[in-house]
Amino acid sequence: MKDLKELVRPNVWNMKPYSSARNEFKGEASVFIDANENPYNTNTYNRYPDPMQWELKKRIAELRGAEPAWIFTGNGSDEAIDLLIRAFCEPGVESILSIDPSYGMYEVSADVNNVACRKVHLNRDYSLDADRLLAAVDEKTKLIFLCSPNNPTGNDLDRQEIYKILNSFDGLVIIDEAYIDFSTAPSFVKELRSFPNLVVLQTLSKAWGAAGIRLGMAFASPEIIAILNKIKYPYNVNQLTQEKALEILNQEKEMKEQLGIILSEREILNNVLGNMECVLDIYPSDANFILVKVRDANATYDYLVSKGVIVRNRNTVSLCEGCLRITVGTPEENVVLLKSLKEMSL
C-alpha cells in the first residue's frame, strides 16, 4: 500500500475539519448552553446526537470483533462509498475499479463525484479473475470495489483471488459485505490488521432487518477511519437511528432465528424452482436472494406483477440476460411466489 498521504486527495489531507459543539466537549455536565439548542424537550431530542456514535460503535465492535476506532458509521453503506470516493479520488483525474455485474452505487457515486468508474467483467460463472482485474489497474486507479457475496449474482467471491488483489494493489480495496451474515465465509473484518489497504463495508439493512433506519458501517484502520470522519457531515447519524440501532443490535438471538429461517427457505426455493418448466438455471447463492434464469424474464416479471408478486428483473444487467433476482421472503410469501409461477407454467 502507498503511504496514506499519497492516496488521500491533497486538499482533503490539508483541510481543517468542522468542529461541532459536541466534538469540543465530551462528558457530563448540568448545563449545556454551548450548541444553540432549544433547552425545552422532555424527550431530549432537542440535543444534537453524539457526532461520533461511540456507544453504537462499542456495541458493533463487540459483535464484529473490532475496535471502536476502526469503525465508521453512516447513513447506510452508501455514505461510506461516497466518502471513500470523495476522499481518495481527484475529480476528473483519478478512477475507481469495480467488478461487473455488481452493486450499482459504486458507479453512481463515482459519477456524482466526476470520477471515472471502470468495470471488469466477472467470468461467465460469476467467479472473480484477479489477474484480469489487476491488468485493468493503471496509475490513476485509487480504489477497487468488490462485493462479496456479490449483488446481483449472490455468490461469494473466491477468497484466494481477493487475497491476490489485496497483496498486489497499492490503493484501497473495499470489500462490500452487505450479505455476509447469509454466507458461511468468514468476514474480512478479521483481516484488517493484516492488510492496511483493506476497507470492509457492512449494513443493518439485510440480516438485521433494519433497512428503514439507514445504518451502514465501514471497518478500516484508524487512520483511514479518521479521514472519513474528517469529511463527513457533523451529525451524519441522527439520534433516533442511533437508539434504534442499539435496540436492534441487542436482539442478536432474534436475528439468528430469522437468519435460520431465511437460509432454510432459500434451500426450499432452490429445490422447487429447479423443477419448474419456466426455470432454466439457478445460480448458487450465499446471500438472502437467488438469481434465476427463466425462459422469458420480461414476461415472467410482468406476470408476477399482475399477481401482486414483485421480484427484480435483471435481464438488462451484464451477464444476467434472462435473469430475475428473487429475495427470500417469509414462508408464506414464498408459497405465493411458487404458486404463481406454477400457475404460469400450466
Disulfide bonds with the S-S distance in Angstrom:
none
